[in-house]
Amino acid sequence: MRAKNLLLLSPLLLLFSCNPDKLPVYGNKTAVVKSENGKETIDSVDYVLPDFSYVDQDSNVVNTVTVHNKIFVTEFFFTSCPSICPKMQAQMLRVYEKYKDNTDVQILAFTIDPARDTVGKLKAYEKKLGIESAKWHLLTGNKDSIYNLADNFLVSVAEDPDAPGGHVHSGNFILVDKKRRLRGYYDGTKEESVQKLLNEMDVLLKEK
């Protein structure tokens, strides 16, 4: 399913989740063949994010090992964004402040303008936000790789010369569990949606 289609469906999926103490899992399941006692059966497994590796504002490599056995919140942004990004960062600071001392939580923010968002530019952005890199990683890398990663997160990003700043992107925050499964989508520009994220992060942290 394309990202734009999932973003239209995801509010409905959340709405009809019958158990508030159990968050939904997003993404298409994969069929797998299992063999036991000479018998083959077909089972399905949840969609899991593929391995990734990028560089943060301190030139440190941040990859799937970094978030092993942690939950994390992801966003796609760019430092010169004049439209929704300032609102998103103001709301992400709420996530940061609540969980900055919780070692089971990470924040990953991927720039969609890596040509201009160098490590040095991201470091300056970190200082502007007043955050610590060990908790909130501002990540850069190959543009095509980042755009493909956005597809893996089931959100849309694109270059658009007619858009403010030359790019368009989803304003969603994406919640990912310790198994790298997609567990929630939240409008990062709206306070009430981010409050829902904060509540559901607490639910996810208790999940076995």
DOVO-221294 format. One record per residue (C-alpha): residue in one letter; x, y, z negated. Coordinates in steps of 0.25 Angstrom, whole numbers, padded with zeros to 4 digits, always signed. Layout:
BEGIN
AXYZ ...
# end
This chain:
BEGIN
M+0000+0000+0000 R+0006+0014+0004 A+0009+0023-0008 K-0002+0033-0004 N-0013+0023-0004 L-0009+0018-0018 L-0009+0032-0023 L-0023+0033-0019 L-0027+0020-0026 S-0019+0021-0038 P-0028+0030-0046 L-0039+0020-0043 L-0031+0009-0048 L-0028+0016-0061 L-0043+0019-0062 F-0047+0005-0061 S-0036-0001-0070 C-0045-0008-0080 N-0034-0009-0091 P-0029+0004-0096 D-0018-0004-0104 K-0013-0011-0091 L-0008-0002-0080 P-0010-0006-0065 V+0001-0011-0056 Y+0002-0004-0043 G+0007-0009-0030 N+0004-0021-0021 K+0007-0035-0027 T+0016-0044-0020 A+0013-0059-0018 V+0024-0069-0022 V+0024-0084-0021 K+0027-0092-0034 S+0031-0106-0034 E+0028-0115-0047 N+0028-0130-0048 G+0029-0131-0033 K+0017-0122-0031 E+0017-0109-0024 T+0008-0098-0029 I+0006-0083-0024 D+0007-0073-0035 S+0008-0058-0034 V+0017-0048-0041 D+0016-0033-0044 Y+0023-0023-0035 V+0036-0019-0041 L+0045-0007-0037 P+0057-0011-0030 D+0071-0008-0035 F+0076+0006-0033 S+0089+0014-0036 Y+0090+0029-0036 V+0099+0040-0043 D+0094+0049-0054 Q+0098+0064-0058 D+0110+0059-0065 S+0115+0050-0053 N+0111+0038-0060 V+0106+0026-0053 V+0091+0023-0057 N+0085+0010-0052 T+0076-0001-0056 V+0086-0005-0067 T+0084+0009-0073 V+0069+0006-0075 H+0070-0009-0079 N+0060-0012-0089 K+0055+0002-0090 I+0043+0009-0085 F+0045+0022-0077 V+0037+0033-0071 T+0041+0037-0056 E+0039+0050-0048 F+0043+0055-0034 F+0047+0070-0034 F+0057+0080-0029 T+0064+0091-0036 S+0060+0102-0026 C+0045+0098-0026 P+0037+0110-0027 S+0023+0104-0028 I+0020+0092-0038 C+0034+0088-0043 P+0034+0099-0054 K+0021+0094-0059 M+0026+0080-0059 Q+0038+0083-0067 A+0030+0090-0077 Q+0022+0078-0079 M+0033+0068-0078 L+0040+0076-0090 R+0028+0071-0098 V+0032+0057-0095 Y+0047+0060-0098 E+0044+0067-0111 K+0035+0055-0116 Y+0045+0044-0112 K+0058+0050-0112 D+0062+0042-0125 N+0056+0029-0120 T+0067+0020-0114 D+0056+0012-0106 V+0052+0024-0097 Q+0059+0030-0086 I+0055+0041-0076 L+0060+0040-0061 A+0058+0052-0052 F+0062+0050-0037 T+0065+0062-0028 I+0059+0061-0015 D+0069+0072-0010 P+0082+0066-0013 A+0089+0074-0002 R+0088+0086-0011 D+0086+0080-0024 T+0100+0076-0027 V+0105+0071-0040 G+0109+0085-0044 K+0095+0090-0041 L+0088+0080-0049 K+0098+0083-0061 A+0093+0097-0060 Y+0079+0093-0059 E+0081+0084-0072 K+0086+0096-0079 K+0074+0105-0075 L+0065+0094-0080 G+0073+0092-0093 I+0073+0077-0092 E+0083+0066-0095 S+0088+0058-0083 A+0088+0045-0091 K+0072+0045-0092 W+0068+0053-0079 H+0076+0049-0067 L+0076+0059-0055 L+0080+0050-0044 T+0085+0052-0030 G+0090+0043-0019 N+0088+0039-0004 K+0075+0046+0001 D+0070+0034+0009 S+0072+0025-0003 I+0065+0035-0013 Y+0053+0036-0003 N+0052+0021-0002 L+0053+0020-0017 A+0041+0030-0017 D+0033+0020-0009 N+0037+0009-0018 F+0031+0017-0030 L+0018+0019-0021 V+0019+0034-0020 S+0021+0043-0008 V+0033+0053-0005 A+0036+0059+0008 E+0044+0071+0015 D+0034+0082+0020 P+0040+0095+0025 D+0026+0101+0023 A+0025+0098+0008 P+0031+0106-0003 G+0045+0102-0004 G+0045+0094+0008 H+0040+0081+0001 V+0027+0075-0004 H+0026+0064-0015 S+0017+0058-0024 G+0015+0065-0038 N+0013+0052-0045 F+0020+0046-0056 I+0022+0031-0055 L+0022+0022-0068 V+0031+0010-0066 D+0032-0002-0076 K+0044-0010-0081 K+0042-0020-0070 R+0043-0009-0059 R+0028-0010-0056 L+0019+0003-0053 R+0009+0005-0064 G+0004+0019-0062 Y+0003+0032-0054 Y+0000+0045-0060 D-0001+0059-0054 G+0011+0066-0059 T+0006+0080-0057 K-0006+0078-0067 E-0005+0078-0082 E-0017+0068-0084 S-0011+0058-0074 V+0003+0059-0081 Q-0004+0057-0095 K-0010+0044-0089 L+0004+0040-0085 L+0009+0042-0099 N-0002+0034-0105 E+0001+0023-0095 M+0016+0023-0097 D+0013+0020-0112 V+0004+0008-0107 L+0015+0003-0098 L+0026+0004-0109 K+0017-0006-0117 E+0015-0016-0106 K+0023-0029-0107 
# end
